[in-house]
């Protein structure tokens, strides 16, 4: 994504178009700045305070115990990028940014924005990853590492955007009573499904650091009697038996091909005879032009987990080999690039003995 040179005069614009300006220098320098400005706006409390009402730079510095000079400079950057407005010496969040950065908004992704600072070190080491093939391996963080709280609460922000749509569109088997959410972290998708389907209970299986934060989230939502967390590694833990449905959301892109094939076979064994598997992830959809953002996501997946974005055709083969019927695709509008695939257990027809 190229940085726009806002406010350029005609001569500068022509120089840019003619290739006389080192755009790559602006991209390398400015990309970090764009991210850092947003992260700082959330982490300092500036975004939350301006969501409550207008304030001057001096007021913000005094109320939030910030240094006045960088506070003023940060606000100027937020204004130039359209995140705040400025009138008669006071600042306030713009309408669009209030939707996404106000912690009280049901659409807020402020937690996710704050957590993206963890990725800076990963990107800084990308050259070494390209040389060695060794990723950041963030899932290897100790269970008590504060990273897990930042990561899971950030993922919760994104899940809240799509969980209602997922719960409305997904049709579980009639009378479904038990649900397994593999790698479900915060458990929000399970909670939404339980809210919509009386009698349904869910087990969320995830790593200890993730499960600890997820339990708190579910307890705060008043759903601890319907959704429980169990600690375990999805690639090797005993999944149990007899589930009416299994969710596998945003997990496959963290796994290698052999791990995916093995996991789907184990999920097949964990389902009841009429059970259903639901996979939701970012997929490399065939026939669609790959955007710059999709390419960056693909590289980020490898950077973080040494895996790749897979295609629906690959998923169909893995599901078939694991004992599932061809999946049904359900688009998810709220999160571009994501789709949900519903696959039912395939029942082998038996021929009469000769």
N, C-alpha and C positions, 0 to 999 in steps of 0.2 A: 504494500500500500504506500503510495507516494505522498509525501507531505505537501500540502498546498502552500504556496508562498503568498499568504494573504497580504493585501495592501501593496503588492509589487507595482511599480510604475511600468508604463509600456515598454521602456527599454529593457528593464529586468525581465519582463515577460517574454520578450523576443529572444533574449539571451538564453532563457530557460528552454524555450521551444527549439532553439538552434543547437542545443547540447553544449553550450558554453559554460553552464553552471554545474558544479560538482554535486548533483542531486544525491549521490550515494553518501556524501559526507553529511548532508542534512538528514537523510534517513537513519544513518547510524547514530547520529547525535540526538536527533529529535525524538526518535521512537522511545528511547528511555525516558525522556522528559515528559512525553504525553502520559505514559503509564505512571511515572512518579508523582505527577501533579494530582491525578485522580486518587491514587493511594493515599497521599498526604492529606487531601481534602477529607477523606473518610476517617483516617486514623487520628488526626488531630481533633476531630469533632466539629470541624468547620461546616461540613455538609449538613450534619444533623442540626447544628445550631441555626443555620440559615433556613432550614426547612421549617423551623418554628416561627421565623419572622425576620424582617430585615435588620441589618446591623452595619455599623461602620467597621472599617478595618481596626481602628483603635479599640472599639467595643469588643470585637472578637478576640483580639490579643489579650485584653484584660480579663475577660470572662473565662477564656480557655487556658490562661497562663502560657501564652505563646510570645515569642519575640515579635515586636511590632514590624520590623523591617521585612523579614522573609514572609510574614503573614500578608503584608500589603502586596508584595511581589507575587505571591501565590494567588491571591485574589485577582490580580490583573491577568494572570494566565488563565484562570478559570473563566474570567469574563471574555477573553479573546477566543476561547474555545466554545463559548456559548453555554457553559454550565451555570454561570451566574449572570445576573443583570446588575447594572449600576446606575443609580439615579440620585442626584443631590447628595452625594457622599456616602450613600448606603448601598449595601449589597443584599441581594436575595437570590435564592435558587431559581433558575429558570423553570418554566412549567414542565418541560420534558425531563429535566434532571431531578425535579422533585419526585416524579414518578419512580425513578430508578434509584435515587440516593437517599431519600427520606426513610429512615429506619421504620417509621410507622406505616409506610405504604405497603400494601399487600403485594406489590410488584418490586419491592426493593431488592437490589442486588449489591447493596453496600458491603455486606460481609464477603461476597465473592471478590469484589474489587479490592478490598483490603488484603485478602489472602493472596492475590496475584503477585505481591512482592516476593513471595517464596520462590517464584519462578525466575527471578532475575539472575540468581546464581546459576541456575540450570542453563539459561541461554548464554551466559558469559562463558560457560565451559563447552559450548557446542562444538568448537573446533576440535577439542579433545575427544568428544563423543564421535565425531566424524572419523577421527584417526583410529580410535580403538574399538568403536562399536559399543562401548560400555555406557549405559544411561545413568540418569540420576537415581533410579531405583527408590523413589520416595516411599513406596509401600514398605520398605525395610526399616523405616524410622521406629525407634523404641515406642512401646505402648504409652509411656508417660511423656512423650515429646509433645510440647504445645502445638506443634505443627498439625497434629490430628484435629484439634479443635478448629483451627483456622480452615483446614481443608474441608472437613465435614460440614461446618456451618456455611461455608461458601457454596458447597454443592447443594445444600438445602435451599439456598436462595434460588438456584436454577430449577430445582425440583418443584418448588412451589408454583413456578410459572406454568408447568406442564402437567402436574399431578391431577388436577381436576379434569383436564381434557382426557388424560389416560384413563382415569376411572370411569368417565362417561362412555368412552368408546370401547373399552374392553369388556367382552362378555365372557364371564367365567362359567364353568359347567353349572347347570341348575343345582341348587342346593349345596354349592361348594362350602366346605367347612374349614379346610386347612390349606394354608398358603405358605410356601417357602420362598423367601426373598434372598437370593444368593448374591453376596456382595452388596447388600442393600444399604449399608452405612446408616444414614439418618432415619431410614424406615418410613419416610413420608409417603412414598407410593403405596406401601402396604397399609398405612393408616387411612389413606383416602379410599382404598378399596374396601377396607373393613367398615368405614363409615357408610358406604353405599350398599353393602351387602350384609344384612343381619345374620348373625350366627357364624360369620367368618372370623377366624383368628389367623395370625401370621407369625412366623418365625423368621427373623432376620439373621442370616449368617454372615459374619464379617470378622476381620482381624481385630485383636483386642483393643488397639487404640481407637479404631473406628467405632466398635461396638460400645465402648464406654461413653463416647459423646452421643451416640444414637440413643442410648437408654435415657439420657437426660432430656433429649429433645422429645421423645415419645412420652415421657412422664409429664413434661411441662404441657404437652398437648392433651393430657388426660386420657391417653390411649394405652397405658401400660397393661391394662387387663385384656387387651385384644392383640397387642403387638409386643413380642418379647425378642430380645437379642440373645444370640448364642455365639460365643467366640469360636473362630475356626478359620482355617485357610481354605478358600473355595476350591483350590486345586487338589486338595488331598483329604479334607475333612469328611467324616461320615455324614451324608446328607439326610439320612433317615429314609422312611418309606411311607407310602400311602397318601401323598399329598394330592389334593385336587388340582392345584396349580403351582407352577414355579415361575418366579420372575427372575430374569437375568438382565438387569438394566445397567448399561454403561460399564460393563465388565469385560466384554470380549476384546475391546481394543487395548486392554492391558495384558492380554495373554498371547502366547505364541500359538501357531497352528496346531501343534500336537496337544497342547494344553486345552485348547478349545474343543477338539474332537473328543478327548477323554472326558472333559467336564460334561458335554452333552450326553455322552453315554451314561454317565453316572446320574445325571438328572432324569434320564429315561427310566432308570431303575428306581428312582425315588418317587415317581408318579404313580397314582392309582391307574387302573386300566383305562378309564375314560378321562384321564388327566390332560392338562394343557400346559404347554411351555410358552412363555411370552418373552421374547428377546427385544430389547430396545437399545439402539446404539446409533452412532454415526456411521453411515455406510457410504462407500464410494459408488454412487448410483451410476449405472451405465447410461451412455447417451447424453449425459449432462456435462456441460462445459465446467471444468474444474476452476473454481474461483481462487483468488490469491489467499483468501481466508481459509479455504479448505486445504490448500497446500501447506499453509502454516500449521494447521491442526494436525495434518498427517505427520509432519516433522516433529511437532510437539509430543505426539503419542509415542514416537520412538524415543525422543529425548527423555521422557518421563518413565517409560515402561519397556523399552526395547521391543515394541510391537508395531503394528501398522493398522490403518483403516482397511477393513475388509469389504468385499463386495457382497451383494445379496445372493449372487450365484454361488459363491463359496459357502455362505451360510446354508443355502438349500442343500448342498452336497453333504455338509457336516450333519445336518438334521436327518437327511435320508439315511446316512450310514449309521446314525445313532438310533434309528427306529421310529422316526417321526414321519407323518404325512407331509406333503408340500405345504409350506407356510402361507398364510394370508397376510398381505401387507396392509398396515393401517398407518397413514401419514399422521405426523404430529405437527400441527401448524405453529404452535407457540415457539418451538425450538427448530429453526431451519437446519436442514441436513440430517435430522433424526427421523427415524421411522420405527414402527413397532411391528414385529412379525410374530404371528400367533400360529403355533404348530401343535397339532393333536397327535396323540400316540397312534402309531400305525398298527392296525390289527392284521396279522397274517391270516389269510384264508387258507384253510387246510383242505386238501383234496382227499376223497375217500381212499382208503387203503385198497390196493389191488391184490 
